[in-house]
Amino acid sequence: SRPAVFRGRGSADDVIPPALIAHTSQWLPDHADLSGRVYTGLTHSISEEELGDVHQFLALWLEGIAGE
């Protein structure tokens, strides 16, 4: 099973080590139906833009399971 996963991260996140970001970037596409993006200038936080993308992701996911 490949679960739907939204992954968002900030380009200026200085909390998550680069090696772990690289590992996740390689692992997730092979194990999940991945969507998401990198938010330019965002630190280890969440932005209104990211919240909007998460909302859209969840709305589409709910539509999909409602149609099953």
C-alpha positions as CSV (number, residue, x, y, z in Angstrom):
1,S,0.0,0.0,0.0
2,R,1.3,3.5,-0.9
3,P,-0.4,6.0,1.4
4,A,-1.0,9.5,0.3
5,V,1.5,11.8,2.0
6,F,1.9,15.5,2.0
7,R,5.5,16.7,2.7
8,G,6.2,20.3,3.2
9,R,9.4,21.8,4.4
10,G,11.2,25.2,4.5
11,S,14.3,25.8,2.5
12,A,15.8,27.6,5.5
13,D,15.0,24.9,8.0
14,D,18.2,24.7,10.2
15,V,16.7,22.1,12.6
16,I,16.5,19.0,10.4
17,P,20.0,17.8,9.4
18,P,20.6,17.9,5.6
19,A,21.4,14.1,5.6
20,L,18.0,13.3,7.0
21,I,16.3,15.6,4.5
22,A,18.2,13.8,1.7
23,H,17.2,10.4,3.1
24,T,13.6,11.3,3.4
25,S,13.6,12.8,-0.1
26,Q,14.9,9.5,-1.5
27,W,12.8,7.2,0.6
28,L,9.3,8.7,0.4
29,P,8.7,8.6,-3.4
30,D,9.3,4.8,-3.4
31,H,6.9,4.2,-0.5
32,A,4.1,6.8,-0.8
33,D,1.9,8.7,-3.2
34,L,3.8,11.8,-2.5
35,S,2.8,15.4,-2.9
36,G,4.1,18.6,-1.4
37,R,6.8,21.2,-1.9
38,V,9.7,23.2,-0.4
39,Y,8.8,26.7,0.7
40,T,11.4,29.2,-0.1
41,G,12.8,31.1,2.9
42,L,10.7,29.2,5.4
43,T,12.5,28.1,8.6
44,H,11.5,25.3,10.9
45,S,7.9,26.5,11.0
46,I,4.7,26.5,9.0
47,S,3.3,29.3,6.7
48,E,-0.1,30.3,5.6
49,E,0.9,29.1,2.1
50,E,1.7,25.7,3.4
51,L,-1.5,25.5,5.4
52,G,-3.4,26.2,2.2
53,D,-1.6,23.4,0.4
54,V,-2.3,21.0,3.3
55,H,-6.0,22.0,3.2
56,Q,-6.1,21.3,-0.6
57,F,-4.3,18.0,-0.1
58,L,-6.7,16.9,2.6
59,A,-9.8,18.0,0.6
60,L,-8.7,16.0,-2.4
61,W,-7.9,13.0,-0.3
62,L,-11.3,13.1,1.3
63,E,-13.0,13.4,-2.1
64,G,-11.1,10.3,-3.1
65,I,-12.1,8.2,-0.2
66,A,-15.7,9.4,-0.4
67,G,-15.9,8.1,-4.0
68,E,-14.7,4.6,-3.0
